[in-house]
Amino acid sequence: MGDAEQTPHPTRRSRRPAKRRRRVSVLGVIGELLITLGVLAFLYVGWQLWLGDVIQGAQKNAAGSELSQQWARVTETASPTPDASASPDPTATTETDVTIPILGQPDDAQAFAIMRVPRWGPDYSVTIAGGVTRARTLDPIGIGHYPGTQMPGETGNFAVAGHRTTYGKPFSDIETLRIGDAIVVETEAGWYTYRFRTLEYVKPTETSVLDAVPQMDVAAGDAYITMTSCSPRWSMTERIVAYGVFESFTPREAGPPASLTEGVA
């Protein structure tokens, strides 16, 4: 009897207090909206910094390639058709001294050249235009030419600038250049080949890097290229500067130079 009295009645159910539904407050809704907006902003920044760069980089390379093809078509149209019946003259000599054409200073945002760097891959072909403002040249086009500095192949310093991050980041891999790497500047007239010499970091106020004779162990009277970008990445506290020395000019009629394919990454 004692055990039976202690056994719970089979029909008896334990009652639990009903769970109170949480009231939705205005502040809670606003908080959730802010979190959602924060996530969306984070995703947008991620797209802008990674996927956006990939897309814009491909677009800038495609634009450079199209400009190169336009120049090639103009040359083909202007070149006379060779006479198949004519035989080569065995006594003829090859012209070794090629006149280097020097372009005039471009207008702001005027495209006049294409940069090709085999170290950065066979598809790298970014347009160079006049001026170094973000709104008109660096962001929409790619690489900008410092007004007043020399032009490709000209005695002195051909100075250009480009982004290291965002907007296709044409100078993203500037620190990977090695001594002797080819830096080829293509124009409608042909290809100007420079050879990378050295790299340095300077303050943004150090404008002497744009002088006719750049800051490296070289003498006056030669042609150089100076490539500048921000450093470190995502910052503008310094400038990373790459220097190169002019080597040769190849006329378009002679076809692309060997420097375009050597050491392609």
Secondary structure, 3 states (H helix, E strand, C coil): CHHHHHCCCCCCCCCCCCCCCCCCCHHHHHHHHHHHHHHHHHHHHHHHHHHHHHHHHHHHHHHHHHHHHHHHHHHHHHCCCCCCCCCCCCCCCCCCCCCCCCCCCCCECCEEEEEECHHHCCCCCEEEEECCCHHHHHCCCCEEECCCCCCCCCCEEEEEEECCCCCCCCCCCHHHCCCCCEEEEECCCEEEEEEEEEEEEECCCCHHHHCCCCCCCCCCCCEEEEEEEEECCCCCCEEEEEEEEEEEEEEHHHCCCHHHCCCCC
